[in-house]
Amino acid sequence: MFGIVRPCRHRLGEGLKTQWMAHLCGLCLALRRDHGQFARIVTNYDGLLVSVLTEAQAERSDGWRRTAGPCPLRGMRSASVAQGEGARLAAAVSLVLAAAKVRDHVADGDGLLARRPVALAARRVATSWGRAGARGGSAVGFDTAVLVDAVDRQIGIETLAGPGTPLLTVTEPTETATAAAFAHTAILAGRPGNAQPLAEAGRLFGRLAHLLDAVEDRETDSASGAWNPLTATGTSLVEARRLADDAVHGIRLALRDAEFTDAKLAHVLLVHELRTSVDRAFGTASCGHAHAPEQGGPESYAPESYGPPPGNPYAPSGPGGTPPPPRPPHRDRRGLLAGCLVWSGLACTCQMCCGSYEDPWTREPKEGLCQRCDCDDCCEGCDCCSNCCDGCCCDGCGCDCSC
C-alpha cells in the first residue's frame, strides 16, 4: 500500500471507514478481475480517490455495490465493495502510473533493478501493466495517453532542472495527469459541469503528492545521491510547506464549486485527511486544537500497552476474598503446527498489519499494527461533516464547510 491519503479509522468513524474500505477493496478486486491476480499489487490509497469521487457525484442506484467473498485481508470475511466505472477507472490509472514508476526505477537502477535480469523482467511487467491500463481506460472512455505523456515529460524536466528552476515546473506533469483523472470522474458520473473544478482539485492534488513525496524522501535521497526535486531546485522546506498549504486550501475551494450527491467521504479525504498528510510529512501536529506532545518528546513514541494491568486480576479482594472466575475453555485453541500454519497465512497476506484477525493459536480477536492509530483526542470518532464537534476537526472551516 502506498499513497499520501492514509486515513485513520478513528477519525473516519465507523460509517465512513466502511465506505472507504468498500472503495479500497473495490479497486483491488477490479484490478484482479480485469487485469489478473498479480495486478492487485498496484492497489494504493490515492488511486481509490477516483472511485470515491465518481460515486460521490453519481445518483444513487443499486449497481454501485456488490458483496465480495471472504478475503484474508478482511479476516476471511465477506464485505460490500464498490464496483462500476469508478473502480475500473481507478484500476486503469493505478496500472499506468505504477508502470511508469517501475520504468523510472529501472532507468535509475534502484536496488535489485540494477541487475540486468531483474531489470528485464521489471520492464516486461511495466509494459504489460501499461497496456492493461490503456485497455481499462479505453473501456470507460478515458485516454491514458495523457498519463503516459506526463510521465515522459517528467523525465525530461528532471534532467534539465537545476538550482533556480521553479519547483512547480517539476510538479507540472504530475498535476496534469491527476487533473485528467479527476475530471473524468465527472464524465462517468454524468455531471460534465464538475469537470473543470475537479480538474483543478486534481491538479492541486498532483502537486501535493509530488511535494510530500519529495519532503519524505529528502534525507534518504540525499544519503543515497538520488535525485530529489527540493534538493535539485534549491527549494527550502519553508517554501515547500507554503506550496503544500496553498494546495490543500485550493482543493477545498475547488470542491465547493462542484455538485455532489453525497460528498461526505470525498470531503473528509481531500480536505481533512490531506491536511493531516501535510502535517505528517513535515513533522507537525495533526490538529491545532489538541495538546499534542512535543515532536521528538518521549510521549510521541510511547508504545501502546498490551495485556492486563499489573497484578493478578484473579487475586482475592475484600475480607475473605472472592473466588476467581472460571477460566475460558481451551477446546477451540489450535495446536502448535496448525497455529504456525495460520500465522504464516496471516503474515503473508498482511492481515496482521492491516486488519482485524484471530490469534493463530488462541483465536482471540486482535487488531493489526496499522489499526493502532495515533489520533488526537479531539478527532477520535468525529464525523466532521454531520457532527463537526464545534469545528475542532474542520480545519477552521466550521460546520458550514460546504460538504
C-alpha positions as CSV (number, residue, x, y, z in Angstrom):
1,M,0.0,0.0,0.0
2,F,1.2,3.5,-0.8
3,G,-0.2,7.0,-1.1
4,I,-0.4,10.2,0.8
5,V,-4.0,9.8,1.9
6,R,-3.9,7.3,4.7
7,P,-6.9,7.9,6.9
8,C,-7.1,6.8,10.5
9,R,-10.2,4.7,11.2
10,H,-10.8,6.6,14.4
11,R,-11.0,9.9,12.6
12,L,-13.2,8.4,9.9
13,G,-15.8,6.9,12.2
14,E,-17.5,3.6,11.5
15,G,-19.7,4.7,8.7
16,L,-17.0,6.4,6.6
17,K,-14.5,3.7,7.4
18,T,-16.9,1.1,5.9
19,Q,-17.3,3.3,2.8
20,W,-13.5,3.8,2.5
21,M,-12.8,0.1,2.8
22,A,-15.5,-0.6,0.2
23,H,-13.6,1.6,-2.3
24,L,-10.2,0.1,-1.4
25,C,-11.5,-3.4,-1.8
26,G,-13.3,-2.4,-5.0
27,L,-10.1,-1.1,-6.5
28,C,-8.2,-4.3,-5.6
29,L,-10.9,-6.6,-7.0
30,A,-11.3,-4.5,-10.2
31,L,-7.6,-5.0,-10.8
32,R,-7.8,-8.7,-10.3
33,R,-11.0,-9.1,-12.4
34,D,-9.8,-7.0,-15.4
35,H,-6.0,-7.5,-15.3
36,G,-5.1,-10.6,-13.3
37,Q,-4.1,-11.6,-9.8
38,F,-0.7,-10.0,-9.9
39,A,-2.1,-6.6,-10.8
40,R,-3.5,-6.3,-7.3
41,I,0.0,-5.3,-6.2
42,V,-0.6,-1.8,-7.5
43,T,-3.6,-1.2,-5.2
44,N,-2.9,2.1,-3.5
45,Y,-4.7,4.6,-1.2
46,D,-4.6,7.6,-3.6
47,G,-6.0,5.6,-6.6
48,L,-9.2,4.9,-4.8
49,L,-9.9,8.6,-4.6
50,V,-11.0,8.3,-8.3
51,S,-13.6,5.7,-7.3
52,V,-14.7,7.9,-4.3
53,L,-15.2,11.0,-6.4
54,T,-17.1,9.1,-9.1
55,E,-19.6,7.7,-6.6
56,A,-19.9,11.0,-4.7
57,Q,-21.2,12.7,-7.8
58,A,-23.4,9.9,-9.2
59,E,-27.1,9.4,-8.5
60,R,-27.7,6.5,-6.0
61,S,-28.5,3.2,-7.6
62,D,-28.2,-0.5,-6.7
63,G,-25.3,-1.0,-9.0
64,W,-22.6,0.7,-7.0
65,R,-22.0,-2.1,-4.5
66,R,-21.7,-5.9,-4.6
67,T,-21.0,-8.5,-2.0
68,A,-17.5,-9.9,-2.2
69,G,-16.4,-13.2,-0.8
70,P,-14.1,-13.8,2.1
71,C,-10.6,-12.3,1.8
72,P,-7.5,-12.8,4.0
73,L,-7.1,-9.0,4.3
74,R,-10.6,-8.8,5.8
75,G,-10.1,-11.6,8.2
76,M,-11.8,-14.0,5.8
77,R,-15.0,-12.1,6.0
78,S,-17.2,-11.1,3.1
79,A,-17.9,-7.4,2.5
80,S,-19.8,-4.9,0.4
81,V,-17.4,-3.4,-2.1
82,A,-17.5,-0.7,-4.7
83,Q,-17.9,-1.6,-8.3
84,G,-18.6,0.0,-11.6
85,E,-16.9,2.5,-13.8
86,G,-15.3,4.5,-11.0
87,A,-13.4,1.4,-9.7
88,R,-12.4,0.5,-13.2
89,L,-11.0,4.0,-13.9
90,A,-9.1,3.9,-10.6
91,A,-7.7,0.5,-11.6
92,A,-6.6,1.8,-15.1
93,V,-5.0,4.9,-13.6
94,S,-3.2,2.9,-10.9
95,L,-1.8,0.5,-13.5
96,V,-0.5,3.1,-15.9
97,L,1.2,5.1,-13.1
98,A,2.6,2.0,-11.5
99,A,4.1,1.0,-14.8
100,A,5.7,4.4,-15.2
101,K,7.1,4.2,-11.7
102,V,8.6,0.8,-12.4
103,R,10.2,2.1,-15.6
104,D,11.6,5.1,-13.7
105,H,13.2,2.8,-11.1
106,V,14.7,0.6,-13.8
107,A,16.1,3.7,-15.5
108,D,17.7,4.8,-12.2
109,G,19.0,1.3,-11.5
110,D,17.5,1.3,-8.0
111,G,18.3,-1.7,-5.7
112,L,17.8,-5.1,-7.4
113,L,16.8,-3.3,-10.6
114,A,20.4,-2.6,-11.2
115,R,20.8,-6.2,-12.1
116,R,20.1,-6.9,-15.8
117,P,17.9,-10.0,-15.4
118,V,15.7,-8.3,-12.8
119,A,15.5,-5.1,-14.8
120,L,14.5,-7.0,-17.9
121,A,11.7,-8.8,-16.0
122,A,10.6,-5.4,-14.5
123,R,10.4,-3.8,-17.9
124,R,8.1,-6.6,-19.2
125,V,5.9,-6.2,-16.2
126,A,5.7,-2.4,-16.7
127,T,4.9,-2.9,-20.4
128,S,2.1,-5.4,-19.5
129,W,0.7,-3.0,-16.9
130,G,0.8,-0.1,-19.3
131,R,-1.1,-1.9,-22.0
132,A,-3.6,-3.3,-19.5
133,G,-4.2,0.2,-18.1
134,A,-4.7,1.6,-21.6
135,R,-7.3,-1.1,-22.3
136,G,-9.0,-0.4,-18.9
137,G,-9.1,3.3,-19.5
138,S,-10.5,2.9,-23.0
139,A,-13.3,0.7,-21.6
140,V,-14.5,3.7,-19.6
141,G,-13.8,6.3,-22.2
142,F,-10.5,7.6,-20.7
143,D,-7.4,8.1,-22.8
144,T,-4.4,7.1,-20.7
145,A,-2.1,8.7,-23.3
146,V,-2.3,11.9,-21.2
147,L,-0.8,9.9,-18.3
148,V,2.0,8.4,-20.4
149,D,2.8,11.7,-21.9
150,A,3.0,13.3,-18.5
151,V,5.4,10.6,-17.3
152,D,7.6,11.0,-20.4
153,R,7.8,14.8,-19.9
154,Q,8.6,14.3,-16.3
155,I,11.9,12.5,-17.1
156,G,13.0,15.3,-19.5
157,I,12.1,18.1,-17.0
158,E,14.0,16.4,-14.2
159,T,17.0,16.1,-16.5
160,L,17.1,19.8,-17.2
161,A,16.1,21.1,-13.7
162,G,18.7,22.7,-11.5
163,P,19.1,25.4,-8.9
164,G,16.7,28.2,-9.7
165,T,14.2,26.1,-11.6
166,P,10.7,26.8,-10.2
167,L,9.5,23.8,-8.2
168,L,6.1,24.0,-9.9
169,T,7.8,23.4,-13.3
170,V,8.9,20.0,-11.9
171,T,5.5,19.1,-10.5
172,E,3.5,20.1,-13.6
173,P,3.4,16.7,-15.3
174,T,2.0,15.1,-12.2
175,E,-0.5,17.9,-11.9
176,T,-1.6,17.3,-15.5
177,A,-2.0,13.6,-15.0
178,T,-4.1,13.8,-11.9
179,A,-6.2,16.7,-13.2
180,A,-7.2,14.5,-16.2
181,A,-8.2,11.5,-14.0
182,F,-10.2,13.7,-11.5
183,A,-12.0,15.5,-14.3
184,H,-13.0,12.2,-16.0
185,T,-14.9,11.2,-12.8
186,A,-17.4,13.9,-13.7
187,I,-18.0,12.4,-17.1
188,L,-18.5,8.9,-15.7
189,A,-20.9,10.3,-13.1
190,G,-23.0,12.2,-15.6
191,R,-22.0,15.7,-14.3
192,P,-19.9,17.3,-17.0
193,G,-20.2,20.7,-15.2
194,N,-18.0,19.3,-12.5
195,A,-15.1,18.6,-14.9
196,Q,-13.5,22.0,-14.5
197,P,-13.5,22.3,-10.7
198,L,-12.4,18.7,-10.3
199,A,-9.6,19.2,-12.8
200,E,-8.4,22.0,-10.6
201,A,-8.7,19.8,-7.5
202,G,-6.8,17.0,-9.3
203,R,-4.1,19.4,-10.4
204,L,-3.5,20.6,-6.9
205,F,-3.7,17.0,-5.5
206,G,-1.0,16.0,-8.0
207,R,1.2,18.9,-6.9
208,L,0.7,18.0,-3.2
209,A,1.5,14.3,-3.9
210,H,4.7,15.3,-5.6
211,L,5.7,17.7,-2.9
212,L,5.0,15.4,0.0
213,D,6.9,12.5,-1.7
214,A,9.9,14.9,-2.1
215,V,9.7,16.0,1.5
216,E,9.5,12.5,2.9
217,D,12.3,11.2,0.7
218,R,14.6,14.2,1.1
219,E,17.0,12.8,3.6
220,T,17.1,9.3,2.1
221,D,17.7,10.7,-1.4
222,S,20.5,12.9,-0.1
223,A,22.2,10.0,1.6
224,S,21.9,7.8,-1.5
225,G,22.6,10.5,-4.0
226,A,19.2,10.1,-5.7
227,W,17.5,12.9,-7.5
228,N,15.1,14.9,-5.4
229,P,13.1,17.9,-6.6
230,L,13.7,20.0,-3.5
231,T,17.5,19.5,-3.5
232,A,17.8,19.8,-7.2
233,T,15.9,23.1,-7.4
234,G,17.2,24.5,-4.2
235,T,13.7,24.8,-2.7
236,S,13.6,25.2,1.1
237,L,11.2,23.3,3.3
238,V,9.6,26.6,4.2
239,E,8.7,27.2,0.6
240,A,7.6,23.6,0.1
241,R,5.3,23.9,3.1
242,R,3.8,27.1,1.8
243,L,3.0,25.4,-1.5
244,A,1.5,22.4,0.2
245,D,-0.7,24.6,2.4
246,D,-1.9,26.5,-0.6
247,A,-2.7,23.3,-2.5
248,V,-4.8,22.0,0.4
249,H,-6.7,25.2,0.6
250,G,-7.2,25.3,-3.2
251,I,-8.6,21.7,-3.2
252,R,-11.2,22.7,-0.6
253,L,-12.2,25.7,-2.7
254,A,-12.4,23.6,-5.9
255,L,-14.6,21.0,-4.2
256,R,-17.0,23.8,-3.2
257,D,-17.6,24.6,-6.8
258,A,-18.6,21.0,-7.7
259,E,-22.0,19.4,-7.2
260,F,-22.2,16.2,-5.3
261,T,-24.9,13.7,-4.4
262,D,-23.0,12.7,-1.2
263,A,-19.6,14.4,-0.7
264,K,-19.0,13.4,2.9
265,L,-16.3,10.8,2.3
266,A,-14.7,12.8,-0.5
267,H,-14.6,15.9,1.6
268,V,-13.0,14.2,4.6
269,L,-10.4,12.5,2.5
270,L,-9.5,15.5,0.3
271,V,-9.7,18.2,2.9
272,H,-9.2,16.9,6.4
273,E,-7.0,13.9,5.7
274,L,-4.9,15.9,3.2
275,R,-4.2,18.4,6.0
276,T,-3.1,15.5,8.2
277,S,-0.9,14.2,5.4
278,V,0.9,17.5,5.1
279,D,1.4,17.7,8.9
280,R,2.7,14.2,8.9
281,A,5.2,14.8,6.1
282,F,6.5,18.0,7.7
283,G,6.5,16.6,11.2
284,T,4.0,19.0,12.7
285,A,0.9,18.4,14.9
286,S,-2.1,17.0,13.1
287,C,-4.7,19.1,15.0
288,G,-4.2,22.6,16.1
289,H,-6.8,22.2,18.8
290,A,-5.1,19.2,20.5
291,H,-2.4,19.5,23.1
292,A,-0.1,17.1,21.3
293,P,3.2,16.1,22.9
294,E,6.2,18.0,21.6
295,Q,7.7,16.4,18.5
296,G,10.5,14.1,19.4
297,G,9.5,14.0,23.1
298,P,9.1,10.8,24.9
299,E,5.3,11.0,24.7
300,S,5.4,10.9,20.9
301,Y,6.8,7.4,20.9
302,A,5.1,5.9,23.9
303,P,4.2,2.3,22.9
304,E,0.7,1.1,23.2
305,S,0.5,-1.2,26.2
306,Y,-0.9,-4.7,25.9
307,G,-2.3,-7.2,28.2
308,P,-3.9,-6.8,31.6
309,P,-2.8,-4.2,34.2
310,P,-0.1,-5.1,36.6
311,G,-1.1,-7.6,39.3
312,N,-3.2,-10.7,39.4
313,P,-6.7,-10.0,38.0
314,Y,-8.0,-13.0,39.9
315,A,-6.5,-12.1,43.3
316,P,-8.9,-12.2,46.2
317,S,-10.4,-8.8,47.2
318,G,-12.0,-7.7,50.4
319,P,-12.5,-9.8,53.5
320,G,-12.3,-13.4,52.7
321,G,-11.6,-12.7,49.1
322,T,-13.7,-13.7,46.1
323,P,-13.2,-16.8,44.1
324,P,-11.6,-16.3,40.7
325,P,-14.0,-16.6,37.7
326,P,-13.8,-19.7,35.7
327,R,-11.1,-19.8,33.0
328,P,-12.4,-19.8,29.4
329,P,-12.4,-23.2,27.8
330,H,-9.5,-24.1,25.6
331,R,-11.2,-26.5,23.3
332,D,-11.0,-24.0,20.5
333,R,-7.3,-23.5,20.7
334,R,-5.2,-24.6,17.8
335,G,-2.3,-26.9,18.1
336,L,1.3,-25.7,17.6
337,L,1.6,-26.8,14.0
338,A,-1.9,-25.6,13.0
339,G,-1.3,-22.3,14.7
340,C,2.0,-21.9,12.9
341,L,0.4,-22.5,9.5
342,V,-2.3,-20.0,10.3
343,W,0.3,-17.5,11.4
344,S,2.2,-17.9,8.1
345,G,-1.0,-17.2,6.2
346,L,-1.8,-14.1,8.2
347,A,1.7,-12.8,7.8
348,C,1.9,-13.4,4.1
349,T,-1.4,-11.6,3.5
350,C,-0.5,-8.6,5.7
351,Q,-3.6,-9.3,7.8
352,M,-1.5,-9.0,11.0
353,C,-0.6,-5.5,9.9
354,C,-3.7,-4.2,8.1
355,G,-6.8,-5.5,9.6
356,S,-8.6,-7.5,12.3
357,Y,-7.7,-11.1,12.8
358,E,-7.9,-14.0,15.3
359,D,-4.8,-15.0,17.2
360,P,-3.4,-18.1,15.3
361,W,-3.4,-20.2,18.5
362,T,-5.9,-18.8,21.0
363,R,-8.4,-17.5,18.4
364,E,-8.7,-14.3,20.4
365,P,-9.7,-11.3,18.3
366,K,-6.9,-8.8,17.7
367,E,-6.2,-5.7,15.7
368,G,-3.4,-5.3,13.2
369,L,-0.5,-2.9,13.8
370,C,-1.7,-0.2,11.5
371,Q,-5.1,-0.2,13.2
372,R,-3.3,1.3,16.3
373,C,-3.7,4.9,15.2
374,D,-2.0,7.9,16.9
375,C,-5.2,10.1,17.0
376,D,-5.7,13.3,18.7
377,D,-8.5,13.1,21.3
378,C,-10.5,15.8,19.6
379,C,-10.7,14.0,16.3
380,E,-11.4,10.5,17.6
381,G,-14.7,9.2,16.4
382,C,-15.6,12.7,14.9
383,D,-17.9,12.8,11.9
384,C,-16.7,16.1,10.6
385,C,-19.5,16.7,8.1
386,S,-22.6,15.7,10.1
387,N,-21.4,16.5,13.6
388,C,-18.3,18.7,13.4
389,C,-17.8,18.7,17.1
390,D,-17.7,22.5,17.4
391,G,-15.3,22.9,14.4
392,C,-12.4,21.1,16.2
393,C,-11.6,18.8,13.3
394,C,-12.8,21.1,10.5
395,D,-9.5,22.9,9.9
396,G,-11.1,26.2,10.6
397,C,-13.9,25.8,8.1
398,G,-16.5,25.2,10.8
399,C,-19.8,23.4,10.3
400,D,-20.7,25.3,7.1
401,C,-17.8,23.7,5.2
402,S,-19.9,23.0,2.1
403,C,-19.9,19.3,2.4
